[in-house]
Amino acid sequence: MSLIQLILIILVVLATGTYFRRYRSCFLDNAIVATLGVGGVVMIVMPQWTTAMAHLLGVGRGVDLVMYLGWIAITFVSLLLYSKLRSMELKLTEVVRSHAIDHARRPEAGSNNGKQQEEGI
């Protein structure tokens, strides 16, 4: 085993372990992360398997296949995060509007605010 393989395995194990320590997710999320972690280690230890799979799919090298899958995954995650962010923005807008309406005050009848606005001050 080469030094780069050892470093990559350590990084994959650390990333997977960090996910399990920090995030409490549903079973399906945990299963996906565990599968990706094990798959990453297998691809690092047995790169010839990745190359064989790439040839079956019509891709020249295993590294190219991994890169293509990585770009697809990054695009999917980016779209998912954008969708969640947009949803949160819409919910926040609704909450702020509701709060503003619930706590709106009428201007006092005897205040000078009305006169100042009419005079352009």
TORPA-4810 file (N, C-alpha, C, O; in nm, 3 decimals):
<nodes>
NODE_1_0.085_-0.117_0.000_0.000_0.000_0.000_0.090_0.124_0.000_0.184_0.134_0.078_M
NODE_2_0.057_0.216_-0.090_0.138_0.337_-0.102_0.097_0.440_0.003_-0.007_0.428_0.068_S
NODE_3_0.181_0.542_0.019_0.155_0.646_0.117_0.027_0.722_0.085_-0.050_0.754_0.175_L
NODE_4_0.003_0.752_-0.043_-0.118_0.826_-0.080_-0.243_0.745_-0.048_-0.344_0.802_-0.006_I
NODE_5_-0.239_0.615_-0.068_-0.355_0.532_-0.035_-0.383_0.537_0.115_-0.498_0.546_0.157_Q
NODE_6_-0.279_0.531_0.195_-0.295_0.537_0.340_-0.354_0.671_0.382_-0.445_0.676_0.465_L
NODE_7_-0.304_0.778_0.325_-0.356_0.912_0.357_-0.502_0.925_0.316_-0.583_0.977_0.392_I
NODE_8_-0.537_0.877_0.196_-0.675_0.885_0.149_-0.770_0.801_0.235_-0.882_0.844_0.264_L
NODE_9_-0.725_0.684_0.275_-0.809_0.599_0.361_-0.835_0.669_0.494_-0.947_0.670_0.543_I
NODE_10_-0.730_0.727_0.552_-0.745_0.799_0.679_-0.844_0.914_0.663_-0.929_0.935_0.749_I
NODE_11_-0.834_0.988_0.553_-0.926_1.100_0.530_-1.071_1.054_0.513_-1.162_1.117_0.566_L
NODE_12_-1.091_0.945_0.440_-1.228_0.893_0.421_-1.285_0.845_0.554_-1.401_0.872_0.586_V
NODE_13_-1.204_0.774_0.632_-1.250_0.725_0.762_-1.280_0.842_0.857_-1.380_0.839_0.928_V
NODE_14_-1.194_0.943_0.858_-1.218_1.061_0.941_-1.345_1.135_0.901_-1.423_1.176_0.986_L
NODE_15_-1.365_1.151_0.771_-1.485_1.221_0.723_-1.611_1.143_0.760_-1.710_1.202_0.805_A
NODE_16_-1.608_1.013_0.742_-1.724_0.930_0.776_-1.748_0.931_0.927_-1.862_0.945_0.971_T
NODE_17_-1.642_0.917_1.004_-1.655_0.921_1.150_-1.706_1.055_1.200_-1.788_1.060_1.291_G
NODE_18_-1.658_1.163_1.140_-1.705_1.297_1.178_-1.854_1.311_1.152_-1.927_1.368_1.233_T
NODE_19_-1.900_1.259_1.039_-2.043_1.265_1.009_-2.123_1.194_1.117_-2.222_1.248_1.166_Y
NODE_20_-2.082_1.074_1.153_-2.158_0.997_1.252_-2.151_1.059_1.391_-2.247_1.047_1.467_F
NODE_21_-2.041_1.126_1.425_-2.029_1.189_1.556_-2.112_1.318_1.565_-2.170_1.346_1.670_R
NODE_22_-2.117_1.394_1.459_-2.177_1.527_1.466_-2.323_1.533_1.426_-2.397_1.617_1.476_R
NODE_23_-2.368_1.447_1.338_-2.502_1.459_1.284_-2.588_1.341_1.324_-2.549_1.225_1.311_Y
NODE_24_-2.706_1.373_1.372_-2.803_1.269_1.404_-2.901_1.265_1.288_-2.987_1.352_1.275_R
NODE_25_-2.887_1.166_1.207_-2.969_1.156_1.086_-3.053_1.031_1.092_-3.040_0.948_1.181_S
NODE_26_-3.140_1.020_0.994_-3.224_0.902_0.985_-3.140_0.783_0.935_-3.027_0.800_0.890_C
NODE_27_-3.197_0.667_0.945_-3.127_0.546_0.908_-3.080_0.548_0.763_-2.968_0.505_0.733_F
NODE_28_-3.165_0.597_0.673_-3.129_0.599_0.531_-3.006_0.687_0.507_-2.916_0.649_0.432_L
NODE_29_-3.001_0.805_0.570_-2.884_0.892_0.556_-2.758_0.824_0.607_-2.653_0.829_0.544_D
NODE_30_-2.770_0.760_0.724_-2.654_0.689_0.780_-2.610_0.575_0.689_-2.490_0.552_0.672_N
NODE_31_-2.705_0.504_0.631_-2.671_0.394_0.541_-2.599_0.446_0.416_-2.504_0.384_0.368_A
NODE_32_-2.645_0.560_0.362_-2.582_0.617_0.244_-2.439_0.660_0.275_-2.347_0.631_0.198_I
NODE_33_-2.420_0.728_0.388_-2.286_0.773_0.425_-2.194_0.654_0.451_-2.078_0.655_0.409_V
NODE_34_-2.243_0.551_0.518_-2.162_0.432_0.543_-2.125_0.364_0.411_-2.011_0.319_0.394_A
NODE_35_-2.220_0.355_0.319_-2.193_0.293_0.189_-2.089_0.373_0.111_-1.998_0.316_0.051_T
NODE_36_-2.102_0.506_0.113_-2.003_0.590_0.045_-1.865_0.577_0.108_-1.764_0.573_0.038_L
NODE_37_-1.861_0.569_0.241_-1.733_0.553_0.309_-1.667_0.421_0.275_-1.548_0.418_0.243_G
NODE_38_-1.742_0.313_0.281_-1.687_0.181_0.247_-1.649_0.177_0.099_-1.544_0.122_0.063_V
NODE_39_-1.734_0.233_0.014_-1.703_0.238_-0.129_-1.577_0.316_-0.158_-1.496_0.278_-0.242_G
NODE_40_-1.559_0.428_-0.086_-1.437_0.508_-0.103_-1.313_0.430_-0.064_-1.212_0.435_-0.135_G
NODE_41_-1.319_0.359_0.047_-1.204_0.279_0.090_-1.176_0.168_-0.010_-1.060_0.142_-0.042_V
NODE_42_-1.281_0.103_-0.059_-1.262_-0.005_-0.157_-1.198_0.050_-0.285_-1.109_-0.014_-0.341_V
NODE_43_-1.244_0.166_-0.331_-1.185_0.223_-0.453_-1.039_0.263_-0.432_-0.960_0.258_-0.526_M
NODE_44_-1.005_0.303_-0.310_-0.866_0.339_-0.283_-0.778_0.215_-0.275_-0.667_0.214_-0.328_I
NODE_45_-0.827_0.111_-0.209_-0.748_-0.011_-0.191_-0.741_-0.092_-0.320_-0.637_-0.151_-0.350_V
NODE_46_-0.848_-0.097_-0.396_-0.855_-0.178_-0.518_-0.884_-0.089_-0.640_-0.993_-0.099_-0.697_M
NODE_47_-0.792_-0.006_-0.682_-0.819_0.084_-0.795_-0.846_0.010_-0.926_-0.910_0.064_-1.016_P
NODE_48_-0.797_-0.113_-0.937_-0.823_-0.190_-1.059_-0.971_-0.221_-1.075_-1.018_-0.237_-1.188_Q
NODE_49_-1.046_-0.230_-0.965_-1.190_-0.253_-0.974_-1.259_-0.131_-1.036_-1.351_-0.144_-1.117_W
NODE_50_-1.214_-0.013_-0.997_-1.271_0.109_-1.053_-1.243_0.116_-1.203_-1.329_0.157_-1.281_T
NODE_51_-1.123_0.077_-1.242_-1.087_0.078_-1.384_-1.172_-0.023_-1.462_-1.218_0.006_-1.572_T
NODE_52_-1.191_-0.142_-1.404_-1.274_-0.244_-1.470_-1.418_-0.195_-1.484_-1.481_-0.216_-1.588_A
NODE_53_-1.470_-0.130_-1.381_-1.607_-0.078_-1.388_-1.615_0.034_-1.492_-1.715_0.045_-1.564_M
NODE_54_-1.512_0.116_-1.500_-1.509_0.223_-1.600_-1.512_0.166_-1.740_-1.584_0.216_-1.827_A
NODE_55_-1.434_0.061_-1.764_-1.432_-0.002_-1.897_-1.569_-0.061_-1.932_-1.612_-0.055_-2.047_H
NODE_56_-1.638_-0.118_-1.833_-1.772_-0.172_-1.857_-1.870_-0.062_-1.897_-1.961_-0.085_-1.976_L
NODE_57_-1.850_0.058_-1.842_-1.940_0.169_-1.872_-1.894_0.253_-1.991_-1.959_0.351_-2.027_L
NODE_58_-1.782_0.215_-2.051_-1.734_0.284_-2.170_-1.647_0.406_-2.139_-1.632_0.493_-2.225_G
NODE_59_-1.591_0.412_-2.019_-1.503_0.522_-1.980_-1.361_0.467_-1.981_-1.338_0.352_-1.946_V
NODE_60_-1.266_0.550_-2.023_-1.129_0.505_-2.039_-1.058_0.462_-1.912_-0.996_0.356_-1.908_G
NODE_61_-1.067_0.545_-1.806_-0.994_0.515_-1.683_-1.088_0.521_-1.563_-1.192_0.587_-1.567_R
NODE_62_-1.049_0.452_-1.458_-1.127_0.453_-1.335_-1.132_0.590_-1.271_-1.234_0.629_-1.214_G
NODE_63_-1.022_0.663_-1.281_-1.017_0.799_-1.225_-1.119_0.887_-1.295_-1.186_0.968_-1.231_V
NODE_64_-1.131_0.873_-1.425_-1.230_0.952_-1.499_-1.372_0.920_-1.452_-1.453_1.010_-1.434_D
NODE_65_-1.400_0.793_-1.432_-1.532_0.753_-1.384_-1.561_0.814_-1.247_-1.670_0.867_-1.224_L
NODE_66_-1.464_0.808_-1.158_-1.481_0.866_-1.025_-1.503_1.017_-1.035_-1.587_1.072_-0.963_V
NODE_67_-1.430_1.083_-1.121_-1.448_1.227_-1.139_-1.588_1.259_-1.194_-1.652_1.352_-1.146_M
NODE_68_-1.633_1.184_-1.291_-1.767_1.207_-1.346_-1.874_1.189_-1.238_-1.965_1.270_-1.225_Y
NODE_69_-1.862_1.082_-1.161_-1.958_1.058_-1.054_-1.949_1.167_-0.947_-2.050_1.207_-0.891_L
NODE_70_-1.829_1.214_-0.921_-1.811_1.322_-0.824_-1.877_1.451_-0.869_-1.941_1.519_-0.789_G
NODE_71_-1.863_1.484_-0.997_-1.928_1.605_-1.049_-2.079_1.594_-1.043_-2.148_1.690_-1.010_W
NODE_72_-2.130_1.477_-1.073_-2.275_1.456_-1.063_-2.320_1.472_-0.919_-2.422_1.535_-0.892_I
NODE_73_-2.245_1.415_-0.825_-2.280_1.425_-0.684_-2.274_1.569_-0.635_-2.363_1.613_-0.563_A
NODE_74_-2.170_1.643_-0.674_-2.158_1.783_-0.633_-2.274_1.866_-0.689_-2.328_1.952_-0.619_I
NODE_75_-2.310_1.842_-0.813_-2.423_1.914_-0.873_-2.552_1.884_-0.798_-2.630_1.974_-0.769_T
NODE_76_-2.574_1.757_-0.767_-2.695_1.717_-0.695_-2.699_1.782_-0.557_-2.802_1.837_-0.517_F
NODE_77_-2.589_1.777_-0.484_-2.585_1.836_-0.350_-2.604_1.988_-0.357_-2.672_2.045_-0.272_V
NODE_78_-2.544_2.052_-0.455_-2.561_2.197_-0.471_-2.707_2.233_-0.497_-2.758_2.327_-0.438_S
NODE_79_-2.772_2.159_-0.583_-2.914_2.185_-0.610_-3.000_2.157_-0.488_-3.095_2.230_-0.461_L
NODE_80_-2.968_2.053_-0.414_-3.041_2.022_-0.293_-3.025_2.132_-0.189_-3.123_2.175_-0.127_L
NODE_81_-2.902_2.179_-0.169_-2.877_2.287_-0.073_-2.944_2.417_-0.117_-2.999_2.489_-0.034_L
NODE_82_-2.940_2.448_-0.246_-3.007_2.567_-0.297_-3.157_2.558_-0.271_-3.219_2.657_-0.229_Y
NODE_83_-3.216_2.443_-0.295_-3.358_2.424_-0.273_-3.393_2.444_-0.126_-3.492_2.510_-0.095_S
NODE_84_-3.313_2.388_-0.037_-3.338_2.403_0.107_-3.323_2.549_0.149_-3.404_2.600_0.226_K
NODE_85_-3.220_2.617_0.098_-3.198_2.757_0.131_-3.313_2.843_0.084_-3.360_2.930_0.156_L
NODE_86_-3.359_2.819_-0.035_-3.472_2.895_-0.091_-3.598_2.872_-0.008_-3.673_2.966_0.019_R
NODE_87_-3.621_2.748_0.033_-3.736_2.716_0.116_-3.727_2.788_0.251_-3.827_2.840_0.300_S
NODE_88_-3.610_2.791_0.309_-3.591_2.860_0.437_-3.612_3.011_0.422_-3.670_3.074_0.510_M
NODE_89_-3.566_3.068_0.311_-3.587_3.211_0.287_-3.736_3.243_0.278_-3.781_3.343_0.334_E
NODE_90_-3.812_3.159_0.208_-3.955_3.182_0.195_-4.026_3.171_0.330_-4.114_3.251_0.361_L
NODE_91_-3.987_3.071_0.411_-4.047_3.057_0.543_-4.012_3.175_0.632_-4.097_3.224_0.707_K
NODE_92_-3.889_3.221_0.626_-3.847_3.336_0.706_-3.924_3.461_0.665_-3.964_3.540_0.751_L
NODE_93_-3.945_3.480_0.537_-4.023_3.595_0.489_-4.165_3.589_0.544_-4.218_3.691_0.587_T
NODE_94_-4.226_3.472_0.544_-4.361_3.457_0.599_-4.364_3.489_0.748_-4.456_3.556_0.794_E
NODE_95_-4.265_3.442_0.823_-4.261_3.467_0.967_-4.243_3.616_0.995_-4.310_3.671_1.082_V
NODE_96_-4.153_3.681_0.922_-4.130_3.824_0.942_-4.254_3.905_0.907_-4.289_3.999_0.979_V
NODE_97_-4.320_3.872_0.799_-4.443_3.942_0.761_-4.550_3.925_0.868_-4.616_4.022_0.907_R
NODE_98_-4.566_3.803_0.914_-4.666_3.775_1.016_-4.635_3.853_1.144_-4.724_3.911_1.206_S
NODE_99_-4.510_3.854_1.183_-4.467_3.927_1.302_-4.492_4.077_1.284_-4.541_4.143_1.376_H
NODE_100_-4.460_4.130_1.168_-4.479_4.273_1.142_-4.628_4.310_1.147_-4.664_4.414_1.200_A
NODE_101_-4.713_4.225_1.092_-4.857_4.252_1.094_-4.912_4.241_1.236_-4.992_4.325_1.277_I
NODE_102_-4.869_4.140_1.310_-4.917_4.121_1.448_-4.874_4.235_1.540_-4.946_4.267_1.635_D
NODE_103_-4.760_4.295_1.515_-4.707_4.398_1.604_-4.713_4.538_1.543_-4.644_4.629_1.589_H
NODE_104_-4.795_4.556_1.442_-4.808_4.687_1.379_-4.880_4.782_1.474_-4.971_4.741_1.546_A
NODE_105_-4.839_4.908_1.475_-4.902_5.010_1.560_-4.960_5.118_1.471_-4.905_5.152_1.366_R
NODE_106_-5.072_5.170_1.515_-5.132_5.282_1.444_-5.063_5.409_1.491_-5.025_5.420_1.607_R
NODE_107_-5.048_5.506_1.401_-4.988_5.632_1.443_-5.080_5.703_1.540_-5.203_5.696_1.529_P
NODE_108_-5.019_5.770_1.636_-5.099_5.841_1.736_-5.168_5.960_1.671_-5.111_6.025_1.583_E
NODE_109_-5.290_5.989_1.714_-5.370_6.095_1.653_-5.313_6.234_1.679_-5.321_6.321_1.593_A
NODE_110_-5.255_6.255_1.796_-5.206_6.388_1.830_-5.060_6.410_1.796_-5.004_6.513_1.834_G
NODE_111_-4.997_6.320_1.727_-4.854_6.337_1.700_-4.832_6.433_1.584_-4.923_6.458_1.505_S
NODE_112_-4.713_6.486_1.575_-4.677_6.579_1.468_-4.626_6.507_1.344_-4.593_6.571_1.244_N
NODE_113_-4.620_6.375_1.349_-4.569_6.299_1.235_-4.649_6.326_1.108_-4.593_6.337_1.000_N
NODE_114_-4.779_6.337_1.123_-4.864_6.361_1.006_-4.839_6.498_0.947_-4.831_6.513_0.825_G
NODE_115_-4.827_6.600_1.033_-4.803_6.737_0.984_-4.666_6.747_0.917_-4.652_6.811_0.813_K
NODE_116_-4.567_6.684_0.978_-4.432_6.691_0.922_-4.426_6.624_0.787_-4.356_6.672_0.697_Q
NODE_117_-4.497_6.516_0.771_-4.496_6.448_0.643_-4.569_6.530_0.538_-4.527_6.533_0.422_Q
NODE_118_-4.678_6.598_0.577_-4.753_6.680_0.481_-4.672_6.801_0.438_-4.678_6.843_0.323_E
NODE_119_-4.595_6.857_0.533_-4.515_6.975_0.501_-4.387_6.940_0.428_-4.317_7.028_0.378_E
NODE_120_-4.356_6.811_0.422_-4.235_6.766_0.352_-4.110_6.777_0.435_-4.000_6.780_0.381_G
NODE_121_-4.124_6.782_0.567_-4.008_6.794_0.656_-3.953_6.658_0.688_-3.856_6.647_0.761_I
</nodes>
